Amino acid sequence: MSATRVSSLHEHPNCDEVVEVLARMTTLTDDQLAELAAGWCDDDVTSAGRATALGPDSPLVLEVLAAFDSLEYLYADDLQGEAAYLTISAPVTALALKAVRDAIAAAYARPVLTRSEYVALLAPWRATFPDSSYCAPDFGPQHAAVVAALGLMSSMACRSHDPHAQQRWSSVLEQGEQVDLERHGDAVDHAWDAALLTQRRRLWGLASRSGQEAFFRRCAQCDRAGHEADGVVLALCLGAVVGIMMGDVLDDDSQALLRSPLGALLAAQTTASDHY
């Protein structure tokens, strides 16, 4: 099977397993990381399978590489190994993520791999997760509201040619002019501390990356060079997302401050996609 014969994930013959691996990679526990690290190896069969999986004829190989980038983003603190809240070493995390990358590659490339290559690449993952069932990442008690906020960020993406998207972007910027940015930064820090205490820091990373990708996504009609205020609007939107996500454990003042730039827009939004 060549890459050109699979144009999107929903057309992939191994879609369920691909989605399972992608969903689980955001919520790995330290024990699971240690187990994956212990199971990873690089023998001849695994190496050959990896080369095939990342070759130009592998299905959706660009999506595979994008998933690798997401993995690096989500586990950046773990790989750096300097944060006080980490409980496993950076080298162990690095080995574990090699096993996760192999699992991602194997799931996507299964149609072009030999049976032995596929089994070898996926072996550490299946030793840790023998059951291929999965649950989509859950952002917590306010999951639906987080998804709605991410959807709102996505709805701003086509602001170069969609007047409604531009209006939403401008509304957030106007609301941001009333926000004390220093206090806003402190509130984000409080939300991050809450995420550490409740073991939601990787979900924070997932929400942040999803929001950034949604905000900057371009369609075929998009033609924009960017605006100097994009950084402010993005920061306000991401603050609202994490303020909503951590709302069950965040103090009322911080939560209100973070949510305020999107408050009116979210109240007006009657539907939300559960894509994230």
C-alpha positions in Angstrom: 0.0 0.0 0.0 1.4 3.4 -0.9 0.9 6.6 1.0 -1.2 8.0 -1.9 -3.8 5.4 -1.3 -4.6 6.6 2.2 -5.5 10.3 2.2 -6.8 10.7 5.7 -6.9 8.8 9.0 -10.5 7.8 8.8 -9.6 5.9 5.5 -6.7 4.1 7.2 -7.3 0.3 7.5 -5.7 0.3 11.0 -7.4 3.5 12.2 -8.6 2.1 15.5 -5.2 1.1 16.7 -3.7 4.4 15.4 -6.2 6.3 17.5 -5.7 4.1 20.5 -1.9 4.8 20.6 -2.4 8.6 19.9 -5.0 8.8 22.7 -2.9 7.0 25.3 0.3 8.8 24.6 -1.0 11.9 26.3 -1.8 10.3 29.6 1.1 7.9 30.3 1.9 7.5 34.0 5.5 7.4 35.3 5.1 3.6 36.0 4.1 3.1 32.4 6.9 5.2 31.1 9.4 3.1 33.1 7.9 -0.1 31.8 8.0 1.1 28.2 11.7 2.1 28.6 12.6 -1.3 30.0 10.9 -3.0 27.0 12.5 -1.0 24.2 15.1 -2.6 22.1 16.7 -1.9 18.7 17.5 -5.2 17.0 17.8 -5.8 13.3 14.1 -6.6 12.8 12.9 -3.5 14.7 15.4 -1.2 12.9 14.3 -2.5 9.5 10.7 -2.0 10.4 11.3 1.5 11.7 13.0 2.4 8.4 10.1 1.1 6.4 7.5 2.8 8.7 9.2 6.2 8.2 9.8 5.8 4.5 8.0 7.8 1.8 5.6 5.0 0.9 4.3 4.5 4.4 0.7 5.6 4.9 0.3 9.1 6.2 4.0 9.4 7.1 3.7 13.2 7.6 1.0 12.6 10.2 3.4 10.2 11.9 6.1 12.9 12.0 3.6 15.4 13.4 2.7 12.9 16.1 6.4 12.7 17.0 6.5 16.5 17.3 3.5 16.4 19.6 5.1 13.8 21.7 8.3 15.9 22.1 6.1 18.9 23.1 4.0 17.0 25.7 7.1 15.5 27.3 9.5 18.4 27.0 9.8 18.9 30.8 10.4 15.2 31.3 13.1 15.1 28.7 14.8 18.2 30.1 14.8 16.5 33.5 15.3 19.6 35.6 11.8 20.3 37.1 11.4 19.5 40.8 8.1 17.7 40.2 9.6 14.9 38.0 9.9 11.4 39.5 11.7 9.5 36.8 15.0 10.4 35.1 15.3 12.1 31.6 17.2 9.1 30.1 14.4 6.7 31.2 11.8 9.0 29.6 13.8 9.3 26.4 13.9 5.5 26.1 10.2 5.3 26.8 9.4 7.8 24.1 11.4 5.7 21.7 9.0 2.9 22.4 6.0 5.2 22.0 7.4 6.5 18.6 7.8 2.9 17.5 4.2 2.1 18.5 3.0 5.2 16.5 5.0 4.2 13.5 3.9 0.6 13.6 0.2 1.5 14.0 0.3 3.8 11.0 2.6 1.6 8.8 1.0 -1.8 9.5 -0.2 -2.2 5.9 3.4 -2.0 4.6 5.2 -3.8 7.3 6.0 -7.5 7.6 4.3 -9.3 10.4 7.6 -9.7 12.3 8.4 -5.9 11.8 5.0 -4.9 13.1 5.1 -7.1 16.1 8.7 -6.0 17.0 7.9 -2.3 16.8 4.7 -2.6 18.8 6.0 -5.2 21.4 6.9 -2.8 24.2 3.6 -0.9 23.8 1.6 -4.1 23.9 3.5 -5.4 26.9 2.3 -2.3 28.7 -1.1 -2.1 27.1 -2.3 -5.6 26.1 -5.8 -4.4 25.8 -6.3 -2.3 22.6 -9.4 -0.6 23.9 -9.0 3.1 24.9 -10.7 6.2 26.0 -10.2 9.6 24.4 -8.3 12.1 26.5 -10.5 13.6 29.2 -9.9 17.2 30.2 -11.6 16.6 33.6 -14.9 17.8 35.1 -15.2 20.7 32.6 -14.3 18.6 29.5 -17.2 19.8 27.4 -16.4 23.4 28.2 -12.7 22.9 27.4 -13.6 21.4 24.1 -15.9 24.3 23.4 -13.1 26.8 24.1 -10.8 24.9 21.8 -13.5 24.9 19.2 -13.8 28.7 19.6 -10.1 29.1 19.0 -10.4 27.0 15.8 -13.3 29.2 14.6 -10.8 32.2 14.6 -8.4 30.4 12.2 -9.8 31.8 9.0 -9.8 35.4 10.2 -8.1 36.7 7.0 -11.2 36.1 4.9 -14.0 35.2 7.3 -15.6 38.3 8.9 -17.1 36.3 11.7 -13.7 34.8 12.6 -12.2 38.3 12.6 -15.0 39.6 14.7 -14.3 36.9 17.3 -10.6 37.6 17.3 -11.2 41.3 17.7 -13.7 40.7 20.6 -11.0 38.8 22.5 -8.5 41.5 21.9 -10.9 44.2 23.1 -11.6 42.1 26.2 -7.9 41.7 26.7 -7.4 45.4 26.9 -9.4 45.3 30.2 -7.3 42.6 31.7 -4.3 43.2 33.9 -1.7 41.1 32.1 0.5 40.8 35.1 -2.4 39.4 37.2 -3.3 37.2 34.2 0.2 35.7 34.2 -0.1 35.0 38.0 -3.4 33.3 37.4 -1.9 31.1 34.7 0.9 30.2 37.2 -1.8 29.3 39.8 -3.5 27.1 37.2 -0.2 25.4 36.4 0.4 24.7 40.1 -3.1 23.1 40.3 -2.3 21.0 37.2 0.8 19.7 38.9 -1.0 18.8 42.1 -3.8 17.0 40.2 -1.4 15.3 37.7 -2.9 17.0 34.7 0.2 18.7 33.4 0.3 16.6 30.2 -3.4 17.3 29.6 -2.4 20.9 30.0 0.2 20.4 27.3 -2.4 18.6 25.1 -4.9 21.5 25.5 -2.2 24.1 24.9 -0.9 22.4 21.7 -4.4 21.8 20.4 -5.3 25.4 21.0 -2.2 26.7 19.2 -2.7 24.4 16.2 -6.4 25.4 16.0 -5.6 29.1 16.3 -3.0 29.1 13.5 -4.6 26.6 11.2 -5.1 27.8 7.6 -7.5 26.7 5.0 -6.9 26.9 1.2 -8.4 30.5 1.2 -6.3 31.8 4.2 -3.9 34.6 3.2 -2.4 36.3 6.3 1.0 37.3 7.4 0.0 37.4 11.0 -0.8 40.3 13.3 1.3 41.7 16.1 -1.6 41.2 18.5 -1.9 37.5 17.7 0.4 36.6 20.6 -1.9 38.5 23.0 -5.0 37.0 21.7 -3.5 33.5 21.8 -2.3 34.0 25.3 -5.7 35.1 26.4 -7.4 32.2 24.7 -5.1 29.6 26.1 -5.5 31.2 29.6 -9.2 30.7 29.3 -8.8 27.1 28.2 -6.6 26.2 31.2 -8.7 28.3 33.5 -11.7 26.3 32.5 -9.9 23.0 32.7 -8.6 23.6 36.2 -11.8 25.3 37.4 -12.6 22.6 39.8 -9.5 23.2 41.9 -8.6 26.9 41.0 -9.6 29.8 43.2 -12.6 31.8 42.0 -10.6 35.0 41.3 -8.0 33.3 39.1 -10.7 31.3 37.3 -12.8 34.4 36.6 -9.8 36.4 35.4 -8.7 33.7 33.0 -12.1 32.9 31.6 -13.2 36.5 31.1 -11.7 37.2 27.6 -13.8 34.3 26.2 -16.8 34.6 28.5 -19.2 36.4 26.1 -18.2 34.3 23.1 -18.5 31.0 24.9 -21.9 32.0 26.2 -23.1 32.7 22.7 -21.7 29.4 21.3 -24.4 26.9 21.3 -22.6 23.9 19.7 -19.1 22.5 20.1 -17.1 19.9 18.3 -15.6 17.0 20.4 -12.7 16.7 18.0 -9.9 17.3 20.5 
